[in-house]
Amino acid sequence: MVTTVSRKGQTVVPADIRLQFHIASNTKLDWISDGETIRVIPIPVDAIGGAKGIARGSGLSRTLREERRQERSRG
């Protein structure tokens, strides 16, 4: 899906994505850049509760620790 950025730096999150990821008005989005690509992650209102159980067995916690290590090494 392609959207356009306005002069004010605003863009639209397409409806299918808003529905799929439960993005509503006032949902916070975390923009993560690795220098080549950008990821947009919706942050649940209860971020701790939303993350419970996700990391267990999925390798997610290991991935997050590695990403943090890389960010620290970049300065």
mmJSON file of the N, C-alpha and C atoms, coordinates in Angstrom:
{"data_MODEL":{"atom_site":{
"group_PDB":["ATOM","ATOM","ATOM","ATOM","ATOM","ATOM","ATOM","ATOM","ATOM","ATOM","ATOM","ATOM","ATOM","ATOM","ATOM","ATOM","ATOM","ATOM","ATOM","ATOM","ATOM","ATOM","ATOM","ATOM","ATOM","ATOM","ATOM","ATOM","ATOM","ATOM","ATOM","ATOM","ATOM","ATOM","ATOM","ATOM","ATOM","ATOM","ATOM","ATOM","ATOM","ATOM","ATOM","ATOM","ATOM","ATOM","ATOM","ATOM","ATOM","ATOM","ATOM","ATOM","ATOM","ATOM","ATOM","ATOM","ATOM","ATOM","ATOM","ATOM","ATOM","ATOM","ATOM","ATOM","ATOM","ATOM","ATOM","ATOM","ATOM","ATOM","ATOM","ATOM","ATOM","ATOM","ATOM","ATOM","ATOM","ATOM","ATOM","ATOM","ATOM","ATOM","ATOM","ATOM","ATOM","ATOM","ATOM","ATOM","ATOM","ATOM","ATOM","ATOM","ATOM","ATOM","ATOM","ATOM","ATOM","ATOM","ATOM","ATOM","ATOM","ATOM","ATOM","ATOM","ATOM","ATOM","ATOM","ATOM","ATOM","ATOM","ATOM","ATOM","ATOM","ATOM","ATOM","ATOM","ATOM","ATOM","ATOM","ATOM","ATOM","ATOM","ATOM","ATOM","ATOM","ATOM","ATOM","ATOM","ATOM","ATOM","ATOM","ATOM","ATOM","ATOM","ATOM","ATOM","ATOM","ATOM","ATOM","ATOM","ATOM","ATOM","ATOM","ATOM","ATOM","ATOM","ATOM","ATOM","ATOM","ATOM","ATOM","ATOM","ATOM","ATOM","ATOM","ATOM","ATOM","ATOM","ATOM","ATOM","ATOM","ATOM","ATOM","ATOM","ATOM","ATOM","ATOM","ATOM","ATOM","ATOM","ATOM","ATOM","ATOM","ATOM","ATOM","ATOM","ATOM","ATOM","ATOM","ATOM","ATOM","ATOM","ATOM","ATOM","ATOM","ATOM","ATOM","ATOM","ATOM","ATOM","ATOM","ATOM","ATOM","ATOM","ATOM","ATOM","ATOM","ATOM","ATOM","ATOM","ATOM","ATOM","ATOM","ATOM","ATOM","ATOM","ATOM","ATOM","ATOM","ATOM","ATOM","ATOM","ATOM","ATOM","ATOM","ATOM","ATOM","ATOM","ATOM","ATOM","ATOM","ATOM","ATOM","ATOM","ATOM"],
"id":[1,2,3,4,5,6,7,8,9,10,11,12,13,14,15,16,17,18,19,20,21,22,23,24,25,26,27,28,29,30,31,32,33,34,35,36,37,38,39,40,41,42,43,44,45,46,47,48,49,50,51,52,53,54,55,56,57,58,59,60,61,62,63,64,65,66,67,68,69,70,71,72,73,74,75,76,77,78,79,80,81,82,83,84,85,86,87,88,89,90,91,92,93,94,95,96,97,98,99,100,101,102,103,104,105,106,107,108,109,110,111,112,113,114,115,116,117,118,119,120,121,122,123,124,125,126,127,128,129,130,131,132,133,134,135,136,137,138,139,140,141,142,143,144,145,146,147,148,149,150,151,152,153,154,155,156,157,158,159,160,161,162,163,164,165,166,167,168,169,170,171,172,173,174,175,176,177,178,179,180,181,182,183,184,185,186,187,188,189,190,191,192,193,194,195,196,197,198,199,200,201,202,203,204,205,206,207,208,209,210,211,212,213,214,215,216,217,218,219,220,221,222,223,224,225],
"type_symbol":["N","C","C","N","C","C","N","C","C","N","C","C","N","C","C","N","C","C","N","C","C","N","C","C","N","C","C","N","C","C","N","C","C","N","C","C","N","C","C","N","C","C","N","C","C","N","C","C","N","C","C","N","C","C","N","C","C","N","C","C","N","C","C","N","C","C","N","C","C","N","C","C","N","C","C","N","C","C","N","C","C","N","C","C","N","C","C","N","C","C","N","C","C","N","C","C","N","C","C","N","C","C","N","C","C","N","C","C","N","C","C","N","C","C","N","C","C","N","C","C","N","C","C","N","C","C","N","C","C","N","C","C","N","C","C","N","C","C","N","C","C","N","C","C","N","C","C","N","C","C","N","C","C","N","C","C","N","C","C","N","C","C","N","C","C","N","C","C","N","C","C","N","C","C","N","C","C","N","C","C","N","C","C","N","C","C","N","C","C","N","C","C","N","C","C","N","C","C","N","C","C","N","C","C","N","C","C","N","C","C","N","C","C","N","C","C","N","C","C","N","C","C","N","C","C"],
"label_atom_id":["N","CA","C","N","CA","C","N","CA","C","N","CA","C","N","CA","C","N","CA","C","N","CA","C","N","CA","C","N","CA","C","N","CA","C","N","CA","C","N","CA","C","N","CA","C","N","CA","C","N","CA","C","N","CA","C","N","CA","C","N","CA","C","N","CA","C","N","CA","C","N","CA","C","N","CA","C","N","CA","C","N","CA","C","N","CA","C","N","CA","C","N","CA","C","N","CA","C","N","CA","C","N","CA","C","N","CA","C","N","CA","C","N","CA","C","N","CA","C","N","CA","C","N","CA","C","N","CA","C","N","CA","C","N","CA","C","N","CA","C","N","CA","C","N","CA","C","N","CA","C","N","CA","C","N","CA","C","N","CA","C","N","CA","C","N","CA","C","N","CA","C","N","CA","C","N","CA","C","N","CA","C","N","CA","C","N","CA","C","N","CA","C","N","CA","C","N","CA","C","N","CA","C","N","CA","C","N","CA","C","N","CA","C","N","CA","C","N","CA","C","N","CA","C","N","CA","C","N","CA","C","N","CA","C","N","CA","C","N","CA","C","N","CA","C","N","CA","C","N","CA","C","N","CA","C","N","CA","C","N","CA","C"],
"label_alt_id":[null,null,null,null,null,null,null,null,null,null,null,null,null,null,null,null,null,null,null,null,null,null,null,null,null,null,null,null,null,null,null,null,null,null,null,null,null,null,null,null,null,null,null,null,null,null,null,null,null,null,null,null,null,null,null,null,null,null,null,null,null,null,null,null,null,null,null,null,null,null,null,null,null,null,null,null,null,null,null,null,null,null,null,null,null,null,null,null,null,null,null,null,null,null,null,null,null,null,null,null,null,null,null,null,null,null,null,null,null,null,null,null,null,null,null,null,null,null,null,null,null,null,null,null,null,null,null,null,null,null,null,null,null,null,null,null,null,null,null,null,null,null,null,null,null,null,null,null,null,null,null,null,null,null,null,null,null,null,null,null,null,null,null,null,null,null,null,null,null,null,null,null,null,null,null,null,null,null,null,null,null,null,null,null,null,null,null,null,null,null,null,null,null,null,null,null,null,null,null,null,null,null,null,null,null,null,null,null,null,null,null,null,null,null,null,null,null,null,null,null,null,null,null,null,null],
"label_comp_id":["MET","MET","MET","VAL","VAL","VAL","THR","THR","THR","THR","THR","THR","VAL","VAL","VAL","SER","SER","SER","ARG","ARG","ARG","LYS","LYS","LYS","GLY","GLY","GLY","GLN","GLN","GLN","THR","THR","THR","VAL","VAL","VAL","VAL","VAL","VAL","PRO","PRO","PRO","ALA","ALA","ALA","ASP","ASP","ASP","ILE","ILE","ILE","ARG","ARG","ARG","LEU","LEU","LEU","GLN","GLN","GLN","PHE","PHE","PHE","HIS","HIS","HIS","ILE","ILE","ILE","ALA","ALA","ALA","SER","SER","SER","ASN","ASN","ASN","THR","THR","THR","LYS","LYS","LYS","LEU","LEU","LEU","ASP","ASP","ASP","TRP","TRP","TRP","ILE","ILE","ILE","SER","SER","SER","ASP","ASP","ASP","GLY","GLY","GLY","GLU","GLU","GLU","THR","THR","THR","ILE","ILE","ILE","ARG","ARG","ARG","VAL","VAL","VAL","ILE","ILE","ILE","PRO","PRO","PRO","ILE","ILE","ILE","PRO","PRO","PRO","VAL","VAL","VAL","ASP","ASP","ASP","ALA","ALA","ALA","ILE","ILE","ILE","GLY","GLY","GLY","GLY","GLY","GLY","ALA","ALA","ALA","LYS","LYS","LYS","GLY","GLY","GLY","ILE","ILE","ILE","ALA","ALA","ALA","ARG","ARG","ARG","GLY","GLY","GLY","SER","SER","SER","GLY","GLY","GLY","LEU","LEU","LEU","SER","SER","SER","ARG","ARG","ARG","THR","THR","THR","LEU","LEU","LEU","ARG","ARG","ARG","GLU","GLU","GLU","GLU","GLU","GLU","ARG","ARG","ARG","ARG","ARG","ARG","GLN","GLN","GLN","GLU","GLU","GLU","ARG","ARG","ARG","SER","SER","SER","ARG","ARG","ARG","GLY","GLY","GLY"],
"label_asym_id":["A","A","A","A","A","A","A","A","A","A","A","A","A","A","A","A","A","A","A","A","A","A","A","A","A","A","A","A","A","A","A","A","A","A","A","A","A","A","A","A","A","A","A","A","A","A","A","A","A","A","A","A","A","A","A","A","A","A","A","A","A","A","A","A","A","A","A","A","A","A","A","A","A","A","A","A","A","A","A","A","A","A","A","A","A","A","A","A","A","A","A","A","A","A","A","A","A","A","A","A","A","A","A","A","A","A","A","A","A","A","A","A","A","A","A","A","A","A","A","A","A","A","A","A","A","A","A","A","A","A","A","A","A","A","A","A","A","A","A","A","A","A","A","A","A","A","A","A","A","A","A","A","A","A","A","A","A","A","A","A","A","A","A","A","A","A","A","A","A","A","A","A","A","A","A","A","A","A","A","A","A","A","A","A","A","A","A","A","A","A","A","A","A","A","A","A","A","A","A","A","A","A","A","A","A","A","A","A","A","A","A","A","A","A","A","A","A","A","A","A","A","A","A","A","A"],
"label_entity_id":["1","1","1","1","1","1","1","1","1","1","1","1","1","1","1","1","1","1","1","1","1","1","1","1","1","1","1","1","1","1","1","1","1","1","1","1","1","1","1","1","1","1","1","1","1","1","1","1","1","1","1","1","1","1","1","1","1","1","1","1","1","1","1","1","1","1","1","1","1","1","1","1","1","1","1","1","1","1","1","1","1","1","1","1","1","1","1","1","1","1","1","1","1","1","1","1","1","1","1","1","1","1","1","1","1","1","1","1","1","1","1","1","1","1","1","1","1","1","1","1","1","1","1","1","1","1","1","1","1","1","1","1","1","1","1","1","1","1","1","1","1","1","1","1","1","1","1","1","1","1","1","1","1","1","1","1","1","1","1","1","1","1","1","1","1","1","1","1","1","1","1","1","1","1","1","1","1","1","1","1","1","1","1","1","1","1","1","1","1","1","1","1","1","1","1","1","1","1","1","1","1","1","1","1","1","1","1","1","1","1","1","1","1","1","1","1","1","1","1","1","1","1","1","1","1"],
"label_seq_id":[1,1,1,2,2,2,3,3,3,4,4,4,5,5,5,6,6,6,7,7,7,8,8,8,9,9,9,10,10,10,11,11,11,12,12,12,13,13,13,14,14,14,15,15,15,16,16,16,17,17,17,18,18,18,19,19,19,20,20,20,21,21,21,22,22,22,23,23,23,24,24,24,25,25,25,26,26,26,27,27,27,28,28,28,29,29,29,30,30,30,31,31,31,32,32,32,33,33,33,34,34,34,35,35,35,36,36,36,37,37,37,38,38,38,39,39,39,40,40,40,41,41,41,42,42,42,43,43,43,44,44,44,45,45,45,46,46,46,47,47,47,48,48,48,49,49,49,50,50,50,51,51,51,52,52,52,53,53,53,54,54,54,55,55,55,56,56,56,57,57,57,58,58,58,59,59,59,60,60,60,61,61,61,62,62,62,63,63,63,64,64,64,65,65,65,66,66,66,67,67,67,68,68,68,69,69,69,70,70,70,71,71,71,72,72,72,73,73,73,74,74,74,75,75,75],
"pdbx_PDB_ins_code":[null,null,null,null,null,null,null,null,null,null,null,null,null,null,null,null,null,null,null,null,null,null,null,null,null,null,null,null,null,null,null,null,null,null,null,null,null,null,null,null,null,null,null,null,null,null,null,null,null,null,null,null,null,null,null,null,null,null,null,null,null,null,null,null,null,null,null,null,null,null,null,null,null,null,null,null,null,null,null,null,null,null,null,null,null,null,null,null,null,null,null,null,null,null,null,null,null,null,null,null,null,null,null,null,null,null,null,null,null,null,null,null,null,null,null,null,null,null,null,null,null,null,null,null,null,null,null,null,null,null,null,null,null,null,null,null,null,null,null,null,null,null,null,null,null,null,null,null,null,null,null,null,null,null,null,null,null,null,null,null,null,null,null,null,null,null,null,null,null,null,null,null,null,null,null,null,null,null,null,null,null,null,null,null,null,null,null,null,null,null,null,null,null,null,null,null,null,null,null,null,null,null,null,null,null,null,null,null,null,null,null,null,null,null,null,null,null,null,null,null,null,null,null,null,null],
"Cartn_x":[0.838,0.0,0.879,0.47,1.233,0.395,1.017,0.365,1.307,0.797,1.582,1.77,2.925,3.198,2.847,2.075,1.667,2.811,2.593,3.581,3.892,2.898,3.067,3.694,4.062,4.683,3.673,2.412,1.38,1.105,0.662,0.258,-0.949,-1.553,-2.741,-2.352,-2.831,-2.663,-3.854,-3.604,-4.715,-5.685,-6.964,-8.024,-7.78,-7.359,-7.154,-6.097,-5.044,-3.974,-4.474,-5.255,-5.821,-6.686,-7.497,-8.368,-7.561,-6.622,-5.832,-5.026,-4.465,-3.596,-4.256,-5.576,-6.354,-5.787,-5.522,-5.015,-6.206,-6.418,-7.546,-7.003,-7.907,-7.538,-6.71,-5.647,-4.732,-3.825,-3.828,-2.888,-1.491,-0.551,0.832,1.52,2.345,3.102,4.586,5.332,6.781,7.422,8.194,8.871,10.304,10.688,12.009,12.76,13.931,14.765,16.025,16.379,17.648,18.675,18.364,19.267,18.939,18.195,17.804,16.297,15.636,14.188,13.567,12.251,11.506,10.402,10.261,9.155,8.283,6.986,6.042,5.321,5.46,4.893,3.84,2.574,1.565,1.851,1.765,2.016,0.665,0.389,-0.89,-0.971,-2.181,-2.378,-1.671,-1.804,-1.117,0.031,1.142,2.266,2.826,2.873,3.394,2.454,1.178,0.195,0.142,0.299,0.275,1.455,2.565,3.766,3.842,3.014,3.079,2.864,3.757,3.607,4.13,4.306,4.769,6.195,7.025,8.445,8.733,7.917,8.175,8.128,9.248,9.292,9.367,9.3,9.281,10.634,11.575,12.866,12.798,11.614,11.444,12.341,12.404,13.239,14.702,15.157,16.536,16.749,15.777,15.866,15.905,15.044,15.008,16.325,16.878,18.171,19.257,19.249,20.248,20.075,18.828,18.579,19.058,18.795,19.259,20.78,21.455,22.903,23.447,22.818,23.244,23.034,21.891,21.627,22.663,23.029,24.03,25.384,25.718,27.029,27.096,25.927,25.9,26.125,25.88,26.122,24.934],
"Cartn_y":[-1.177,0.0,1.235,2.206,3.441,4.587,5.415,6.64,7.805,8.996,10.202,10.98,11.573,12.404,13.846,14.504,15.887,16.848,18.117,19.152,19.217,18.856,18.893,17.604,16.679,15.43,14.366,14.562,13.607,12.619,11.429,10.431,9.678,8.846,8.092,6.626,6.005,4.562,3.925,3.101,2.505,1.737,1.776,1.19,-0.282,-1.094,-2.532,-2.732,-1.916,-2.037,-1.577,-0.481,-0.017,-1.1,-1.761,-2.818,-4.032,-4.472,-5.667,-5.513,-4.302,-4.088,-3.274,-3.103,-2.406,-1.01,-0.264,1.096,2.043,2.735,3.66,5.055,5.99,7.353,7.379,8.143,8.296,7.092,6.084,4.979,5.525,5.187,5.62,4.639,5.177,4.362,4.581,3.502,3.573,3.401,4.39,4.367,3.92,2.796,2.231,2.195,2.822,2.845,2.047,1.195,0.475,1.08,2.26,2.933,2.654,1.585,1.235,1.117,0.639,0.478,1.095,1.291,1.844,0.855,0.557,-0.263,0.609,0.434,1.18,0.163,0.32,-0.631,0.074,-0.396,0.193,-0.225,0.725,0.455,0.323,-0.848,-1.012,-0.087,0.257,1.134,0.533,-0.772,-1.483,-2.251,-1.556,-2.16,-3.369,-3.344,-4.481,-5.672,-5.444,-6.521,-7.062,-6.173,-6.592,-7.467,-7.314,-8.084,-9.393,-9.571,-10.791,-12.018,-12.954,-14.207,-14.168,-12.996,-12.914,-13.41,-12.987,-13.311,-14.776,-15.413,-16.783,-17.742,-18.385,-19.42,-18.916,-17.622,-17.126,-16.597,-16.45,-15.856,-14.34,-13.778,-12.328,-11.628,-12.153,-11.485,-11.492,-12.574,-12.643,-11.616,-11.5,-10.533,-9.114,-8.814,-7.473,-7.136,-8.111,-7.867,-7.588,-8.318,-8.112,-6.724,-6.32,-4.993,-3.895,-4.054,-3.064,-2.995,-4.164,-4.208,-3.456,-3.675,-2.989,-1.483,-1.068,0.363,0.999,0.335,0.883,1.001,0.034,0.08,1.18,1.588,2.683,4.033,4.112,5.363,6.123],
"Cartn_z":[0.0,0.0,0.0,-0.719,-0.838,-0.29,0.544,1.019,0.735,0.87,0.595,1.898,2.063,3.228,2.874,3.748,3.498,3.806,3.498,3.802,5.294,6.104,7.561,8.094,7.211,7.641,8.05,7.704,8.093,6.966,7.336,6.355,6.905,6.084,6.472,6.634,7.708,7.866,7.153,6.14,5.386,6.293,5.937,6.757,7.068,6.083,6.352,7.441,7.409,8.398,9.76,9.79,11.063,11.694,10.888,11.41,11.864,11.04,11.351,12.633,12.844,13.997,15.108,15.017,16.055,16.337,15.276,15.41,15.376,16.483,16.591,16.858,16.979,17.295,18.577,18.592,19.722,19.984,19.1,19.236,18.977,19.835,19.635,18.696,17.789,16.845,17.091,17.136,17.325,15.951,15.511,14.218,14.454,13.868,14.082,12.758,12.74,11.535,11.787,10.826,10.935,9.982,9.447,8.525,7.068,6.821,5.454,5.295,6.347,6.292,7.54,7.481,8.611,8.96,10.254,10.739,11.617,11.502,12.334,13.209,14.519,15.471,16.325,16.282,17.165,18.603,19.523,20.934,21.63,22.226,22.918,24.128,24.535,25.685,26.897,27.07,28.146,27.499,27.25,26.521,27.246,28.558,29.315,29.164,29.366,29.227,27.807,26.82,25.429,25.068,25.783,25.476,26.25,27.259,28.07,27.193,27.313,26.584,25.168,24.58,23.196,23.084,24.024,23.937,24.228,25.019,25.437,24.256,23.968,22.944,21.513,21.29,19.908,19.46,20.383,20.033,20.021,20.33,20.286,21.298,22.526,23.527,23.106,22.507,22.02,20.907,20.015,18.918,19.455,20.443,21.025,21.717,22.463,23.112,22.085,20.972,19.918,19.283,19.027,18.452,19.397,20.686,21.665,21.687,21.617,21.612,20.396,19.234,18.005,18.111,18.69,18.859,19.764,20.863,21.769,21.074,20.222,19.562,18.5,17.972,16.984,17.638,18.94,19.67,19.816],
"occupancy":[1.0,1.0,1.0,1.0,1.0,1.0,1.0,1.0,1.0,1.0,1.0,1.0,1.0,1.0,1.0,1.0,1.0,1.0,1.0,1.0,1.0,1.0,1.0,1.0,1.0,1.0,1.0,1.0,1.0,1.0,1.0,1.0,1.0,1.0,1.0,1.0,1.0,1.0,1.0,1.0,1.0,1.0,1.0,1.0,1.0,1.0,1.0,1.0,1.0,1.0,1.0,1.0,1.0,1.0,1.0,1.0,1.0,1.0,1.0,1.0,1.0,1.0,1.0,1.0,1.0,1.0,1.0,1.0,1.0,1.0,1.0,1.0,1.0,1.0,1.0,1.0,1.0,1.0,1.0,1.0,1.0,1.0,1.0,1.0,1.0,1.0,1.0,1.0,1.0,1.0,1.0,1.0,1.0,1.0,1.0,1.0,1.0,1.0,1.0,1.0,1.0,1.0,1.0,1.0,1.0,1.0,1.0,1.0,1.0,1.0,1.0,1.0,1.0,1.0,1.0,1.0,1.0,1.0,1.0,1.0,1.0,1.0,1.0,1.0,1.0,1.0,1.0,1.0,1.0,1.0,1.0,1.0,1.0,1.0,1.0,1.0,1.0,1.0,1.0,1.0,1.0,1.0,1.0,1.0,1.0,1.0,1.0,1.0,1.0,1.0,1.0,1.0,1.0,1.0,1.0,1.0,1.0,1.0,1.0,1.0,1.0,1.0,1.0,1.0,1.0,1.0,1.0,1.0,1.0,1.0,1.0,1.0,1.0,1.0,1.0,1.0,1.0,1.0,1.0,1.0,1.0,1.0,1.0,1.0,1.0,1.0,1.0,1.0,1.0,1.0,1.0,1.0,1.0,1.0,1.0,1.0,1.0,1.0,1.0,1.0,1.0,1.0,1.0,1.0,1.0,1.0,1.0,1.0,1.0,1.0,1.0,1.0,1.0,1.0,1.0,1.0,1.0,1.0,1.0,1.0,1.0,1.0,1.0,1.0,1.0],
"B_iso_or_equiv":[0.0,0.0,0.0,0.0,0.0,0.0,0.0,0.0,0.0,0.0,0.0,0.0,0.0,0.0,0.0,0.0,0.0,0.0,0.0,0.0,0.0,0.0,0.0,0.0,0.0,0.0,0.0,0.0,0.0,0.0,0.0,0.0,0.0,0.0,0.0,0.0,0.0,0.0,0.0,0.0,0.0,0.0,0.0,0.0,0.0,0.0,0.0,0.0,0.0,0.0,0.0,0.0,0.0,0.0,0.0,0.0,0.0,0.0,0.0,0.0,0.0,0.0,0.0,0.0,0.0,0.0,0.0,0.0,0.0,0.0,0.0,0.0,0.0,0.0,0.0,0.0,0.0,0.0,0.0,0.0,0.0,0.0,0.0,0.0,0.0,0.0,0.0,0.0,0.0,0.0,0.0,0.0,0.0,0.0,0.0,0.0,0.0,0.0,0.0,0.0,0.0,0.0,0.0,0.0,0.0,0.0,0.0,0.0,0.0,0.0,0.0,0.0,0.0,0.0,0.0,0.0,0.0,0.0,0.0,0.0,0.0,0.0,0.0,0.0,0.0,0.0,0.0,0.0,0.0,0.0,0.0,0.0,0.0,0.0,0.0,0.0,0.0,0.0,0.0,0.0,0.0,0.0,0.0,0.0,0.0,0.0,0.0,0.0,0.0,0.0,0.0,0.0,0.0,0.0,0.0,0.0,0.0,0.0,0.0,0.0,0.0,0.0,0.0,0.0,0.0,0.0,0.0,0.0,0.0,0.0,0.0,0.0,0.0,0.0,0.0,0.0,0.0,0.0,0.0,0.0,0.0,0.0,0.0,0.0,0.0,0.0,0.0,0.0,0.0,0.0,0.0,0.0,0.0,0.0,0.0,0.0,0.0,0.0,0.0,0.0,0.0,0.0,0.0,0.0,0.0,0.0,0.0,0.0,0.0,0.0,0.0,0.0,0.0,0.0,0.0,0.0,0.0,0.0,0.0,0.0,0.0,0.0,0.0,0.0,0.0],
"pdbx_formal_charge":[null,null,null,null,null,null,null,null,null,null,null,null,null,null,null,null,null,null,null,null,null,null,null,null,null,null,null,null,null,null,null,null,null,null,null,null,null,null,null,null,null,null,null,null,null,null,null,null,null,null,null,null,null,null,null,null,null,null,null,null,null,null,null,null,null,null,null,null,null,null,null,null,null,null,null,null,null,null,null,null,null,null,null,null,null,null,null,null,null,null,null,null,null,null,null,null,null,null,null,null,null,null,null,null,null,null,null,null,null,null,null,null,null,null,null,null,null,null,null,null,null,null,null,null,null,null,null,null,null,null,null,null,null,null,null,null,null,null,null,null,null,null,null,null,null,null,null,null,null,null,null,null,null,null,null,null,null,null,null,null,null,null,null,null,null,null,null,null,null,null,null,null,null,null,null,null,null,null,null,null,null,null,null,null,null,null,null,null,null,null,null,null,null,null,null,null,null,null,null,null,null,null,null,null,null,null,null,null,null,null,null,null,null,null,null,null,null,null,null,null,null,null,null,null,null],
"auth_seq_id":[1,1,1,2,2,2,3,3,3,4,4,4,5,5,5,6,6,6,7,7,7,8,8,8,9,9,9,10,10,10,11,11,11,12,12,12,13,13,13,14,14,14,15,15,15,16,16,16,17,17,17,18,18,18,19,19,19,20,20,20,21,21,21,22,22,22,23,23,23,24,24,24,25,25,25,26,26,26,27,27,27,28,28,28,29,29,29,30,30,30,31,31,31,32,32,32,33,33,33,34,34,34,35,35,35,36,36,36,37,37,37,38,38,38,39,39,39,40,40,40,41,41,41,42,42,42,43,43,43,44,44,44,45,45,45,46,46,46,47,47,47,48,48,48,49,49,49,50,50,50,51,51,51,52,52,52,53,53,53,54,54,54,55,55,55,56,56,56,57,57,57,58,58,58,59,59,59,60,60,60,61,61,61,62,62,62,63,63,63,64,64,64,65,65,65,66,66,66,67,67,67,68,68,68,69,69,69,70,70,70,71,71,71,72,72,72,73,73,73,74,74,74,75,75,75],
"auth_comp_id":["MET","MET","MET","VAL","VAL","VAL","THR","THR","THR","THR","THR","THR","VAL","VAL","VAL","SER","SER","SER","ARG","ARG","ARG","LYS","LYS","LYS","GLY","GLY","GLY","GLN","GLN","GLN","THR","THR","THR","VAL","VAL","VAL","VAL","VAL","VAL","PRO","PRO","PRO","ALA","ALA","ALA","ASP","ASP","ASP","ILE","ILE","ILE","ARG","ARG","ARG","LEU","LEU","LEU","GLN","GLN","GLN","PHE","PHE","PHE","HIS","HIS","HIS","ILE","ILE","ILE","ALA","ALA","ALA","SER","SER","SER","ASN","ASN","ASN","THR","THR","THR","LYS","LYS","LYS","LEU","LEU","LEU","ASP","ASP","ASP","TRP","TRP","TRP","ILE","ILE","ILE","SER","SER","SER","ASP","ASP","ASP","GLY","GLY","GLY","GLU","GLU","GLU","THR","THR","THR","ILE","ILE","ILE","ARG","ARG","ARG","VAL","VAL","VAL","ILE","ILE","ILE","PRO","PRO","PRO","ILE","ILE","ILE","PRO","PRO","PRO","VAL","VAL","VAL","ASP","ASP","ASP","ALA","ALA","ALA","ILE","ILE","ILE","GLY","GLY","GLY","GLY","GLY","GLY","ALA","ALA","ALA","LYS","LYS","LYS","GLY","GLY","GLY","ILE","ILE","ILE","ALA","ALA","ALA","ARG","ARG","ARG","GLY","GLY","GLY","SER","SER","SER","GLY","GLY","GLY","LEU","LEU","LEU","SER","SER","SER","ARG","ARG","ARG","THR","THR","THR","LEU","LEU","LEU","ARG","ARG","ARG","GLU","GLU","GLU","GLU","GLU","GLU","ARG","ARG","ARG","ARG","ARG","ARG","GLN","GLN","GLN","GLU","GLU","GLU","ARG","ARG","ARG","SER","SER","SER","ARG","ARG","ARG","GLY","GLY","GLY"],
"auth_asym_id":["A","A","A","A","A","A","A","A","A","A","A","A","A","A","A","A","A","A","A","A","A","A","A","A","A","A","A","A","A","A","A","A","A","A","A","A","A","A","A","A","A","A","A","A","A","A","A","A","A","A","A","A","A","A","A","A","A","A","A","A","A","A","A","A","A","A","A","A","A","A","A","A","A","A","A","A","A","A","A","A","A","A","A","A","A","A","A","A","A","A","A","A","A","A","A","A","A","A","A","A","A","A","A","A","A","A","A","A","A","A","A","A","A","A","A","A","A","A","A","A","A","A","A","A","A","A","A","A","A","A","A","A","A","A","A","A","A","A","A","A","A","A","A","A","A","A","A","A","A","A","A","A","A","A","A","A","A","A","A","A","A","A","A","A","A","A","A","A","A","A","A","A","A","A","A","A","A","A","A","A","A","A","A","A","A","A","A","A","A","A","A","A","A","A","A","A","A","A","A","A","A","A","A","A","A","A","A","A","A","A","A","A","A","A","A","A","A","A","A","A","A","A","A","A","A"],
"auth_atom_id":["N","CA","C","N","CA","C","N","CA","C","N","CA","C","N","CA","C","N","CA","C","N","CA","C","N","CA","C","N","CA","C","N","CA","C","N","CA","C","N","CA","C","N","CA","C","N","CA","C","N","CA","C","N","CA","C","N","CA","C","N","CA","C","N","CA","C","N","CA","C","N","CA","C","N","CA","C","N","CA","C","N","CA","C","N","CA","C","N","CA","C","N","CA","C","N","CA","C","N","CA","C","N","CA","C","N","CA","C","N","CA","C","N","CA","C","N","CA","C","N","CA","C","N","CA","C","N","CA","C","N","CA","C","N","CA","C","N","CA","C","N","CA","C","N","CA","C","N","CA","C","N","CA","C","N","CA","C","N","CA","C","N","CA","C","N","CA","C","N","CA","C","N","CA","C","N","CA","C","N","CA","C","N","CA","C","N","CA","C","N","CA","C","N","CA","C","N","CA","C","N","CA","C","N","CA","C","N","CA","C","N","CA","C","N","CA","C","N","CA","C","N","CA","C","N","CA","C","N","CA","C","N","CA","C","N","CA","C","N","CA","C","N","CA","C","N","CA","C","N","CA","C","N","CA","C","N","CA","C","N","CA","C"],
"pdbx_PDB_model_num":[1,1,1,1,1,1,1,1,1,1,1,1,1,1,1,1,1,1,1,1,1,1,1,1,1,1,1,1,1,1,1,1,1,1,1,1,1,1,1,1,1,1,1,1,1,1,1,1,1,1,1,1,1,1,1,1,1,1,1,1,1,1,1,1,1,1,1,1,1,1,1,1,1,1,1,1,1,1,1,1,1,1,1,1,1,1,1,1,1,1,1,1,1,1,1,1,1,1,1,1,1,1,1,1,1,1,1,1,1,1,1,1,1,1,1,1,1,1,1,1,1,1,1,1,1,1,1,1,1,1,1,1,1,1,1,1,1,1,1,1,1,1,1,1,1,1,1,1,1,1,1,1,1,1,1,1,1,1,1,1,1,1,1,1,1,1,1,1,1,1,1,1,1,1,1,1,1,1,1,1,1,1,1,1,1,1,1,1,1,1,1,1,1,1,1,1,1,1,1,1,1,1,1,1,1,1,1,1,1,1,1,1,1,1,1,1,1,1,1,1,1,1,1,1,1]
}}}
